[in-house]
Amino acid sequence: MPAWAWLLPALLAGGLLLVLALNRAAATHEVLLPGPAAGSTAASLLAGLPDWARSALGLQRQNGRVGNLPLGLTLKLVLLVGFWASLPVPASRSARLSALLAALALLGTSLLSVAMAYRQSGMLCCDRHEALRQGMFAVALLCLAAALPPPARTAGPARRLGPLLAAIGLGTALWLRPPALRADLALIDPAVRTRAANWHAGRAAGDAMDYLNEPVARLAGGWTLAPGLHVRPGHGGALPAGLHWHAFAILLFFDKLELRSP
């Protein structure tokens, strides 16, 4: 691939980074866990690097818990070897370099997403971001396999084994996912009912409302408010000191002053 072919992707990526820098990265609200990482790019990179490495090597995080590292590492190695051995024809050096750059771009983007979560929220957030990162890791594995020197033409057994390894890796990944998917799908109705109740409470007359926490899903995640009374001192739009961001966002949206979370 000629060098100029990277111009458009580079311009699009640069424009996206500029939008993030001028908008989301410049915002100081929604800090869920105040600390040294919040608002600091360098501290966020240092704080996020271990989490990124565990996600890259292990299975997907669920409910804030780190995924299984040995199983994830084994599964991803099997996929890498399976993809590599399944390459149909030897690729040119230029094509392998393009595949390597694509893999590095995906890995760098996933790392940046972890660091920006720490910079914005002070903690690793959110489960949907982790699902996106795992997708980027899978595509990066495929690109990395394409960047490696292809198997020798005489390596017939390795080539025959490649599709089998890839099928084992993909089959294992699919086999691990249904329990979490079933658990999340079972929470749809309770979550809809809870949201309807919260919406009704927010739309009701008065300056106070009751708020029910939604069930937290294994893959889709979620968040909960601490039990107690959350008070907004006035009808202004600035986040009061000591008030949790999520509680303030709900109070601000419905223009309430008190929120009771059981």
Salt bridges, closest charged atoms under 4 A:
GLU30 OE1 - ARG24 NH2 3.25
ASP51 OD1 - ARG54 NH2 2.96
ASP51 OD1 - ARG61 NH1 3.39
GLU130 OE1 - ARG133 NH2 3.25
ASP210 OD1 - ARG260 NE 2.68
GLU214 OE2 - ARG195 NE 2.75
ASP255 OD1 - ARG232 NH1 3.50
ASP255 OD1 - HIS235 ND1 2.72
